[in-house]
């Protein structure tokens, strides 16, 4: 299993969740505070998921670079 590919799919999923939450936030701006609060919390969660997946990609690239340096 390739961690970079897995992280890529995780980033795509987090981006879709963030977009959906942003649409809900805009739609609820006219009134319901509970929906706005939930949408904001969902956006924060999606942001954290995206950041975690970016760290996975960085770590995998560093590991691959180290392996290539060892083999060189």
PyMOL Python script that loads the backbone (N, CA, C, O; Angstrom):
from pymol import cmd

cmd.read_pdbstr("""\
ATOM      1  N   UNK A   1       0.848  -1.170   0.000  1.00  0.00           N
ATOM      2  CA  UNK A   1       0.000   0.000   0.000  1.00  0.00           C
ATOM      3  C   UNK A   1       0.896   1.237   0.000  1.00  0.00           C
ATOM      4  O   UNK A   1       1.795   1.349   0.834  1.00  0.00           O
ATOM      5  N   UNK A   2       0.667   2.131  -0.896  1.00  0.00           N
ATOM      6  CA  UNK A   2       1.464   3.339  -1.037  1.00  0.00           C
ATOM      7  C   UNK A   2       0.898   4.430  -0.124  1.00  0.00           C
ATOM      8  O   UNK A   2      -0.243   4.851  -0.312  1.00  0.00           O
ATOM      9  N   UNK A   3       1.676   4.897   0.864  1.00  0.00           N
ATOM     10  CA  UNK A   3       1.156   5.904   1.791  1.00  0.00           C
ATOM     11  C   UNK A   3       0.854   7.233   1.115  1.00  0.00           C
ATOM     12  O   UNK A   3      -0.034   7.965   1.553  1.00  0.00           O
ATOM     13  N   UNK A   4       1.580   7.550   0.055  1.00  0.00           N
ATOM     14  CA  UNK A   4       1.330   8.819  -0.629  1.00  0.00           C
ATOM     15  C   UNK A   4      -0.015   8.779  -1.344  1.00  0.00           C
ATOM     16  O   UNK A   4      -0.767   9.754  -1.317  1.00  0.00           O
ATOM     17  N   UNK A   5      -0.317   7.657  -1.979  1.00  0.00           N
ATOM     18  CA  UNK A   5      -1.617   7.518  -2.656  1.00  0.00           C
ATOM     19  C   UNK A   5      -2.750   7.537  -1.627  1.00  0.00           C
ATOM     20  O   UNK A   5      -3.777   8.182  -1.836  1.00  0.00           O
ATOM     21  N   UNK A   6      -2.556   6.832  -0.527  1.00  0.00           N
ATOM     22  CA  UNK A   6      -3.568   6.808   0.529  1.00  0.00           C
ATOM     23  C   UNK A   6      -3.805   8.204   1.091  1.00  0.00           C
ATOM     24  O   UNK A   6      -4.947   8.611   1.302  1.00  0.00           O
ATOM     25  N   UNK A   7      -2.722   8.934   1.330  1.00  0.00           N
ATOM     26  CA  UNK A   7      -2.848  10.301   1.844  1.00  0.00           C
ATOM     27  C   UNK A   7      -3.524  11.212   0.815  1.00  0.00           C
ATOM     28  O   UNK A   7      -4.290  12.107   1.173  1.00  0.00           O
ATOM     29  N   UNK A   8      -3.231  10.974  -0.455  1.00  0.00           N
ATOM     30  CA  UNK A   8      -3.869  11.766  -1.515  1.00  0.00           C
ATOM     31  C   UNK A   8      -5.394  11.605  -1.467  1.00  0.00           C
ATOM     32  O   UNK A   8      -6.134  12.587  -1.536  1.00  0.00           O
ATOM     33  N   UNK A   9      -5.846  10.362  -1.349  1.00  0.00           N
ATOM     34  CA  UNK A   9      -7.290  10.132  -1.243  1.00  0.00           C
ATOM     35  C   UNK A   9      -7.858  10.746   0.040  1.00  0.00           C
ATOM     36  O   UNK A   9      -8.978  11.257   0.047  1.00  0.00           O
ATOM     37  N   UNK A  10      -7.083  10.691   1.114  1.00  0.00           N
ATOM     38  CA  UNK A  10      -7.513  11.332   2.356  1.00  0.00           C
ATOM     39  C   UNK A  10      -7.641  12.840   2.210  1.00  0.00           C
ATOM     40  O   UNK A  10      -8.565  13.446   2.752  1.00  0.00           O
ATOM     41  N   UNK A  11      -6.707  13.446   1.471  1.00  0.00           N
ATOM     42  CA  UNK A  11      -6.769  14.893   1.232  1.00  0.00           C
ATOM     43  C   UNK A  11      -7.985  15.251   0.378  1.00  0.00           C
ATOM     44  O   UNK A  11      -8.656  16.254   0.623  1.00  0.00           O
ATOM     45  N   UNK A  12      -8.257  14.425  -0.616  1.00  0.00           N
ATOM     46  CA  UNK A  12      -9.440  14.688  -1.452  1.00  0.00           C
ATOM     47  C   UNK A  12     -10.717  14.588  -0.622  1.00  0.00           C
ATOM     48  O   UNK A  12     -11.609  15.426  -0.756  1.00  0.00           O
ATOM     49  N   UNK A  13     -10.812  13.575   0.230  1.00  0.00           N
ATOM     50  CA  UNK A  13     -12.006  13.404   1.065  1.00  0.00           C
ATOM     51  C   UNK A  13     -12.153  14.568   2.034  1.00  0.00           C
ATOM     52  O   UNK A  13     -13.259  15.070   2.234  1.00  0.00           O
ATOM     53  N   UNK A  14     -11.049  15.004   2.640  1.00  0.00           N
ATOM     54  CA  UNK A  14     -11.101  16.128   3.578  1.00  0.00           C
ATOM     55  C   UNK A  14     -11.513  17.412   2.864  1.00  0.00           C
ATOM     56  O   UNK A  14     -12.262  18.220   3.414  1.00  0.00           O
ATOM     57  N   UNK A  15     -11.028  17.597   1.650  1.00  0.00           N
ATOM     58  CA  UNK A  15     -11.395  18.788   0.876  1.00  0.00           C
ATOM     59  C   UNK A  15     -12.883  18.784   0.559  1.00  0.00           C
ATOM     60  O   UNK A  15     -13.536  19.824   0.636  1.00  0.00           O
ATOM     61  N   UNK A  16     -13.421  17.625   0.203  1.00  0.00           N
ATOM     62  CA  UNK A  16     -14.862  17.526  -0.078  1.00  0.00           C
ATOM     63  C   UNK A  16     -15.678  17.801   1.193  1.00  0.00           C
ATOM     64  O   UNK A  16     -16.698  18.488   1.139  1.00  0.00           O
ATOM     65  N   UNK A  17     -15.227  17.265   2.334  1.00  0.00           N
ATOM     66  CA  UNK A  17     -15.939  17.527   3.592  1.00  0.00           C
ATOM     67  C   UNK A  17     -15.901  19.011   3.944  1.00  0.00           C
ATOM     68  O   UNK A  17     -16.893  19.568   4.415  1.00  0.00           O
ATOM     69  N   UNK A  18     -14.751  19.649   3.716  1.00  0.00           N
ATOM     70  CA  UNK A  18     -14.638  21.074   3.995  1.00  0.00           C
ATOM     71  C   UNK A  18     -15.583  21.866   3.098  1.00  0.00           C
ATOM     72  O   UNK A  18     -16.289  22.757   3.570  1.00  0.00           O
ATOM     73  N   UNK A  19     -15.598  21.545   1.808  1.00  0.00           N
ATOM     74  CA  UNK A  19     -16.489  22.239   0.867  1.00  0.00           C
ATOM     75  C   UNK A  19     -17.954  22.066   1.250  1.00  0.00           C
ATOM     76  O   UNK A  19     -18.720  23.029   1.218  1.00  0.00           O
ATOM     77  N   UNK A  20     -18.347  20.853   1.610  1.00  0.00           N
ATOM     78  CA  UNK A  20     -19.734  20.612   2.021  1.00  0.00           C
ATOM     79  C   UNK A  20     -20.095  21.426   3.259  1.00  0.00           C
ATOM     80  O   UNK A  20     -21.175  22.010   3.338  1.00  0.00           O
ATOM     81  N   UNK A  21     -19.173  21.457   4.228  1.00  0.00           N
ATOM     82  CA  UNK A  21     -19.431  22.223   5.447  1.00  0.00           C
ATOM     83  C   UNK A  21     -19.507  23.720   5.146  1.00  0.00           C
ATOM     84  O   UNK A  21     -20.317  24.430   5.741  1.00  0.00           O
ATOM     85  N   UNK A  22     -18.669  24.201   4.227  1.00  0.00           N
ATOM     86  CA  UNK A  22     -18.699  25.620   3.857  1.00  0.00           C
ATOM     87  C   UNK A  22     -20.024  25.977   3.194  1.00  0.00           C
ATOM     88  O   UNK A  22     -20.584  27.044   3.445  1.00  0.00           O
ATOM     89  N   UNK A  23     -20.520  25.084   2.351  1.00  0.00           N
ATOM     90  CA  UNK A  23     -21.829  25.331   1.722  1.00  0.00           C
ATOM     91  C   UNK A  23     -22.936  25.383   2.767  1.00  0.00           C
ATOM     92  O   UNK A  23     -23.832  26.225   2.693  1.00  0.00           O
ATOM     93  N   UNK A  24     -22.866  24.465   3.754  1.00  0.00           N
ATOM     94  CA  UNK A  24     -23.868  24.488   4.826  1.00  0.00           C
ATOM     95  C   UNK A  24     -23.762  25.767   5.641  1.00  0.00           C
ATOM     96  O   UNK A  24     -24.783  26.310   6.062  1.00  0.00           O
ATOM     97  N   UNK A  25     -22.558  26.257   5.873  1.00  0.00           N
ATOM     98  CA  UNK A  25     -22.363  27.488   6.642  1.00  0.00           C
ATOM     99  C   UNK A  25     -22.975  28.678   5.909  1.00  0.00           C
ATOM    100  O   UNK A  25     -23.630  29.524   6.518  1.00  0.00           O
ATOM    101  N   UNK A  26     -22.754  28.734   4.596  1.00  0.00           N
ATOM    102  CA  UNK A  26     -23.324  29.821   3.805  1.00  0.00           C
ATOM    103  C   UNK A  26     -24.842  29.722   3.785  1.00  0.00           C
ATOM    104  O   UNK A  26     -25.537  30.734   3.882  1.00  0.00           O
ATOM    105  N   UNK A  27     -25.353  28.510   3.660  1.00  0.00           N
ATOM    106  CA  UNK A  27     -26.797  28.311   3.632  1.00  0.00           C
ATOM    107  C   UNK A  27     -27.458  28.628   4.956  1.00  0.00           C
ATOM    108  O   UNK A  27     -28.617  29.041   4.983  1.00  0.00           O
ATOM    109  N   UNK A  28     -26.743  28.443   6.059  1.00  0.00           N
ATOM    110  CA  UNK A  28     -27.341  28.703   7.372  1.00  0.00           C
ATOM    111  C   UNK A  28     -27.067  30.118   7.871  1.00  0.00           C
ATOM    112  O   UNK A  28     -27.493  30.480   8.968  1.00  0.00           O
ATOM    113  N   UNK A  29     -26.364  30.914   7.084  1.00  0.00           N
ATOM    114  CA  UNK A  29     -26.018  32.268   7.516  1.00  0.00           C
ATOM    115  C   UNK A  29     -27.259  33.123   7.722  1.00  0.00           C
ATOM    116  O   UNK A  29     -27.210  34.138   8.417  1.00  0.00           O
ATOM    117  N   UNK A  30     -28.346  32.725   7.133  1.00  0.00           N
ATOM    118  CA  UNK A  30     -29.569  33.488   7.273  1.00  0.00           C
ATOM    119  C   UNK A  30     -30.284  33.297   8.598  1.00  0.00           C
ATOM    120  O   UNK A  30     -31.248  34.011   8.872  1.00  0.00           O
ATOM    121  N   UNK A  31     -29.845  32.356   9.433  1.00  0.00           N
ATOM    122  CA  UNK A  31     -30.593  32.228  10.648  1.00  0.00           C
ATOM    123  C   UNK A  31     -30.154  31.216  11.670  1.00  0.00           C
ATOM    124  O   UNK A  31     -29.820  31.613  12.786  1.00  0.00           O
ATOM    125  N   UNK A  32     -30.133  29.958  11.373  1.00  0.00           N
ATOM    126  CA  UNK A  32     -29.982  28.932  12.396  1.00  0.00           C
ATOM    127  C   UNK A  32     -28.542  28.833  12.884  1.00  0.00           C
ATOM    128  O   UNK A  32     -27.649  28.403  12.154  1.00  0.00           O
ATOM    129  N   UNK A  33     -28.335  29.244  14.142  1.00  0.00           N
ATOM    130  CA  UNK A  33     -26.990  29.286  14.719  1.00  0.00           C
ATOM    131  C   UNK A  33     -26.422  27.887  14.897  1.00  0.00           C
ATOM    132  O   UNK A  33     -25.222  27.690  14.703  1.00  0.00           O
ATOM    133  N   UNK A  34     -27.241  26.914  15.257  1.00  0.00           N
ATOM    134  CA  UNK A  34     -26.762  25.553  15.464  1.00  0.00           C
ATOM    135  C   UNK A  34     -26.145  24.966  14.215  1.00  0.00           C
ATOM    136  O   UNK A  34     -25.113  24.300  14.289  1.00  0.00           O
ATOM    137  N   UNK A  35     -26.753  25.200  13.080  1.00  0.00           N
ATOM    138  CA  UNK A  35     -26.204  24.694  11.819  1.00  0.00           C
ATOM    139  C   UNK A  35     -24.889  25.380  11.481  1.00  0.00           C
ATOM    140  O   UNK A  35     -23.966  24.752  10.963  1.00  0.00           O
ATOM    141  N   UNK A  36     -24.810  26.669  11.775  1.00  0.00           N
ATOM    142  CA  UNK A  36     -23.587  27.408  11.510  1.00  0.00           C
ATOM    143  C   UNK A  36     -22.453  26.902  12.406  1.00  0.00           C
ATOM    144  O   UNK A  36     -21.320  26.743  11.953  1.00  0.00           O
ATOM    145  N   UNK A  37     -22.766  26.653  13.669  1.00  0.00           N
ATOM    146  CA  UNK A  37     -21.755  26.147  14.600  1.00  0.00           C
ATOM    147  C   UNK A  37     -21.279  24.759  14.180  1.00  0.00           C
ATOM    148  O   UNK A  37     -20.082  24.475  14.222  1.00  0.00           O
ATOM    149  N   UNK A  38     -22.202  23.900  13.781  1.00  0.00           N
ATOM    150  CA  UNK A  38     -21.820  22.551  13.351  1.00  0.00           C
ATOM    151  C   UNK A  38     -20.996  22.605  12.075  1.00  0.00           C
ATOM    152  O   UNK A  38     -20.016  21.874  11.931  1.00  0.00           O
ATOM    153  N   UNK A  39     -21.390  23.464  11.155  1.00  0.00           N
ATOM    154  CA  UNK A  39     -20.640  23.593   9.906  1.00  0.00           C
ATOM    155  C   UNK A  39     -19.226  24.098  10.190  1.00  0.00           C
ATOM    156  O   UNK A  39     -18.265  23.641   9.570  1.00  0.00           O
ATOM    157  N   UNK A  40     -19.102  25.028  11.114  1.00  0.00           N
ATOM    158  CA  UNK A  40     -17.786  25.548  11.483  1.00  0.00           C
ATOM    159  C   UNK A  40     -16.925  24.457  12.118  1.00  0.00           C
ATOM    160  O   UNK A  40     -15.737  24.344  11.815  1.00  0.00           O
ATOM    161  N   UNK A  41     -17.518  23.666  12.986  1.00  0.00           N
ATOM    162  CA  UNK A  41     -16.788  22.553  13.611  1.00  0.00           C
ATOM    163  C   UNK A  41     -16.370  21.525  12.558  1.00  0.00           C
ATOM    164  O   UNK A  41     -15.263  20.990  12.619  1.00  0.00           O
ATOM    165  N   UNK A  42     -17.241  21.251  11.608  1.00  0.00           N
ATOM    166  CA  UNK A  42     -16.918  20.303  10.537  1.00  0.00           C
ATOM    167  C   UNK A  42     -15.773  20.818   9.667  1.00  0.00           C
ATOM    168  O   UNK A  42     -14.925  20.039   9.231  1.00  0.00           O
ATOM    169  N   UNK A  43     -15.745  22.140   9.410  1.00  0.00           N
ATOM    170  CA  UNK A  43     -14.657  22.711   8.629  1.00  0.00           C
ATOM    171  C   UNK A  43     -13.338  22.595   9.384  1.00  0.00           C
ATOM    172  O   UNK A  43     -12.305  22.302   8.781  1.00  0.00           O
ATOM    173  N   UNK A  44     -13.362  22.821  10.688  1.00  0.00           N
ATOM    174  CA  UNK A  44     -12.142  22.689  11.493  1.00  0.00           C
ATOM    175  C   UNK A  44     -11.638  21.250  11.487  1.00  0.00           C
ATOM    176  O   UNK A  44     -10.435  21.009  11.390  1.00  0.00           O
ATOM    177  N   UNK A  45     -12.554  20.303  11.591  1.00  0.00           N
ATOM    178  CA  UNK A  45     -12.177  18.895  11.559  1.00  0.00           C
ATOM    179  C   UNK A  45     -11.585  18.504  10.206  1.00  0.00           C
ATOM    180  O   UNK A  45     -10.588  17.784  10.143  1.00  0.00           O
ATOM    181  N   UNK A  46     -12.198  18.976   9.134  1.00  0.00           N
ATOM    182  CA  UNK A  46     -11.701  18.675   7.794  1.00  0.00           C
ATOM    183  C   UNK A  46     -10.318  19.288   7.589  1.00  0.00           C
ATOM    184  O   UNK A  46      -9.459  18.684   6.946  1.00  0.00           O
ATOM    185  N   UNK A  47     -10.104  20.477   8.131  1.00  0.00           N
ATOM    186  CA  UNK A  47      -8.788  21.120   8.031  1.00  0.00           C
ATOM    187  C   UNK A  47      -7.730  20.287   8.747  1.00  0.00           C
ATOM    188  O   UNK A  47      -6.631  20.099   8.226  1.00  0.00           O
ATOM    189  N   UNK A  48      -8.051  19.791   9.928  1.00  0.00           N
ATOM    190  CA  UNK A  48      -7.110  18.959  10.687  1.00  0.00           C
ATOM    191  C   UNK A  48      -6.813  17.664   9.927  1.00  0.00           C
ATOM    192  O   UNK A  48      -5.669  17.208   9.909  1.00  0.00           O
ATOM    193  N   UNK A  49      -7.831  17.069   9.302  1.00  0.00           N
ATOM    194  CA  UNK A  49      -7.621  15.851   8.513  1.00  0.00           C
ATOM    195  C   UNK A  49      -6.709  16.128   7.324  1.00  0.00           C
ATOM    196  O   UNK A  49      -5.839  15.318   7.003  1.00  0.00           O
ATOM    197  N   UNK A  50      -6.903  17.256   6.679  1.00  0.00           N
ATOM    198  CA  UNK A  50      -6.061  17.622   5.547  1.00  0.00           C
ATOM    199  C   UNK A  50      -4.614  17.811   5.999  1.00  0.00           C
ATOM    200  O   UNK A  50      -3.692  17.325   5.343  1.00  0.00           O
ATOM    201  N   UNK A  51      -4.413  18.507   7.106  1.00  0.00           N
ATOM    202  CA  UNK A  51      -3.066  18.723   7.617  1.00  0.00           C
ATOM    203  C   UNK A  51      -2.386  17.403   7.983  1.00  0.00           C
ATOM    204  O   UNK A  51      -1.192  17.230   7.738  1.00  0.00           O
ATOM    205  N   UNK A  52      -3.136  16.482   8.564  1.00  0.00           N
ATOM    206  CA  UNK A  52      -2.572  15.175   8.924  1.00  0.00           C
ATOM    207  C   UNK A  52      -2.133  14.414   7.681  1.00  0.00           C
ATOM    208  O   UNK A  52      -1.078  13.780   7.681  1.00  0.00           O
ATOM    209  N   UNK A  53      -2.927  14.472   6.634  1.00  0.00           N
ATOM    210  CA  UNK A  53      -2.563  13.784   5.397  1.00  0.00           C
ATOM    211  C   UNK A  53      -1.362  14.428   4.716  1.00  0.00           C
ATOM    212  O   UNK A  53      -0.554  13.731   4.102  1.00  0.00           O
ATOM    213  N   UNK A  54      -1.234  15.739   4.817  1.00  0.00           N
ATOM    214  CA  UNK A  54      -0.063  16.420   4.274  1.00  0.00           C
ATOM    215  C   UNK A  54       1.193  15.952   5.015  1.00  0.00           C
ATOM    216  O   UNK A  54       2.239  15.746   4.400  1.00  0.00           O
ATOM    217  N   UNK A  55       1.087  15.786   6.333  1.00  0.00           N
ATOM    218  CA  UNK A  55       2.225  15.288   7.108  1.00  0.00           C
ATOM    219  C   UNK A  55       2.604  13.866   6.702  1.00  0.00           C
ATOM    220  O   UNK A  55       3.784  13.517   6.690  1.00  0.00           O
ATOM    221  N   UNK A  56       1.622  13.056   6.374  1.00  0.00           N
ATOM    222  CA  UNK A  56       1.909  11.696   5.910  1.00  0.00           C
ATOM    223  C   UNK A  56       2.713  11.750   4.612  1.00  0.00           C
ATOM    224  O   UNK A  56       3.685  11.011   4.457  1.00  0.00           O
ATOM    225  N   UNK A  57       2.320  12.607   3.691  1.00  0.00           N
ATOM    226  CA  UNK A  57       3.036  12.731   2.421  1.00  0.00           C
ATOM    227  C   UNK A  57       4.466  13.204   2.673  1.00  0.00           C
ATOM    228  O   UNK A  57       5.412  12.647   2.115  1.00  0.00           O
ATOM    229  N   UNK A  58       4.626  14.223   3.507  1.00  0.00           N
ATOM    230  CA  UNK A  58       5.973  14.733   3.800  1.00  0.00           C
ATOM    231  C   UNK A  58       6.852  13.652   4.419  1.00  0.00           C
ATOM    232  O   UNK A  58       8.011  13.493   4.035  1.00  0.00           O
ATOM    233  N   UNK A  59       6.308  12.917   5.366  1.00  0.00           N
ATOM    234  CA  UNK A  59       7.075  11.860   6.025  1.00  0.00           C
ATOM    235  C   UNK A  59       7.452  10.763   5.038  1.00  0.00           C
ATOM    236  O   UNK A  59       8.584  10.278   5.045  1.00  0.00           O
ATOM    237  N   UNK A  60       6.514  10.374   4.197  1.00  0.00           N
ATOM    238  CA  UNK A  60       6.798   9.333   3.205  1.00  0.00           C
ATOM    239  C   UNK A  60       7.879   9.791   2.233  1.00  0.00           C
ATOM    240  O   UNK A  60       8.750   9.006   1.859  1.00  0.00           O
ATOM    241  N   UNK A  61       7.829  11.052   1.822  1.00  0.00           N
ATOM    242  CA  UNK A  61       8.848  11.575   0.914  1.00  0.00           C
ATOM    243  C   UNK A  61      10.217  11.616   1.594  1.00  0.00           C
ATOM    244  O   UNK A  61      11.232  11.302   0.972  1.00  0.00           O
ATOM    245  N   UNK A  62      10.244  12.003   2.872  1.00  0.00           N
ATOM    246  CA  UNK A  62      11.511  12.016   3.609  1.00  0.00           C
ATOM    247  C   UNK A  62      12.080  10.607   3.741  1.00  0.00           C
ATOM    248  O   UNK A  62      13.283  10.400   3.580  1.00  0.00           O
ATOM    249  N   UNK A  63      11.214   9.641   4.035  1.00  0.00           N
ATOM    250  CA  UNK A  63      11.670   8.261   4.163  1.00  0.00           C
ATOM    251  C   UNK A  63      12.211   7.738   2.842  1.00  0.00           C
ATOM    252  O   UNK A  63      13.241   7.065   2.808  1.00  0.00           O
ATOM    253  N   UNK A  64      11.523   8.047   1.765  1.00  0.00           N
ATOM    254  CA  UNK A  64      11.978   7.618   0.447  1.00  0.00           C
ATOM    255  C   UNK A  64      13.313   8.264   0.103  1.00  0.00           C
ATOM    256  O   UNK A  64      14.199   7.611  -0.448  1.00  0.00           O
ATOM    257  N   UNK A  65      13.456   9.540   0.426  1.00  0.00           N
ATOM    258  CA  UNK A  65      14.725  10.229   0.191  1.00  0.00           C
ATOM    259  C   UNK A  65      15.850   9.600   0.996  1.00  0.00           C
ATOM    260  O   UNK A  65      16.955   9.427   0.483  1.00  0.00           O
ATOM    261  N   UNK A  66      15.584   9.256   2.247  1.00  0.00           N
ATOM    262  CA  UNK A  66      16.595   8.608   3.075  1.00  0.00           C
ATOM    263  C   UNK A  66      16.982   7.256   2.502  1.00  0.00           C
ATOM    264  O   UNK A  66      18.161   6.902   2.477  1.00  0.00           O
ATOM    265  N   UNK A  67      16.005   6.511   2.048  1.00  0.00           N
ATOM    266  CA  UNK A  67      16.288   5.205   1.449  1.00  0.00           C
ATOM    267  C   UNK A  67      17.144   5.351   0.203  1.00  0.00           C
ATOM    268  O   UNK A  67      18.091   4.590  -0.001  1.00  0.00           O
ATOM    269  N   UNK A  68      16.816   6.317  -0.619  1.00  0.00           N
ATOM    270  CA  UNK A  68      17.603   6.533  -1.839  1.00  0.00           C
ATOM    271  C   UNK A  68      19.029   6.955  -1.504  1.00  0.00           C
ATOM    272  O   UNK A  68      19.968   6.562  -2.196  1.00  0.00           O
ATOM    273  N   UNK A  69      19.202   7.746  -0.453  1.00  0.00           N
ATOM    274  CA  UNK A  69      20.546   8.159  -0.045  1.00  0.00           C
ATOM    275  C   UNK A  69      21.353   6.981   0.463  1.00  0.00           C
ATOM    276  O   UNK A  69      22.557   6.900   0.221  1.00  0.00           O
ATOM    277  N   UNK A  70      20.698   6.064   1.166  1.00  0.00           N
ATOM    278  CA  UNK A  70      21.377   4.876   1.679  1.00  0.00           C
ATOM    279  C   UNK A  70      21.838   4.001   0.513  1.00  0.00           C
ATOM    280  O   UNK A  70      22.945   3.463   0.528  1.00  0.00           O
ATOM    281  N   UNK A  71      20.985   3.867  -0.487  1.00  0.00           N
ATOM    282  CA  UNK A  71      21.285   2.984  -1.626  1.00  0.00           C
ATOM    283  C   UNK A  71      22.297   3.602  -2.580  1.00  0.00           C
ATOM    284  O   UNK A  71      22.892   2.893  -3.392  1.00  0.00           O
ATOM    285  N   UNK A  72      22.498   4.904  -2.494  1.00  0.00           N
ATOM    286  CA  UNK A  72      23.402   5.590  -3.454  1.00  0.00           C
ATOM    287  C   UNK A  72      24.865   5.349  -3.147  1.00  0.00           C
ATOM    288  O   UNK A  72      25.736   5.854  -3.857  1.00  0.00           O
TER     289      UNK A  72
END
""", "prot")
cmd.dss("prot")
cmd.show_as("cartoon", "prot")
cmd.util.cbc("prot")
cmd.orient("prot")
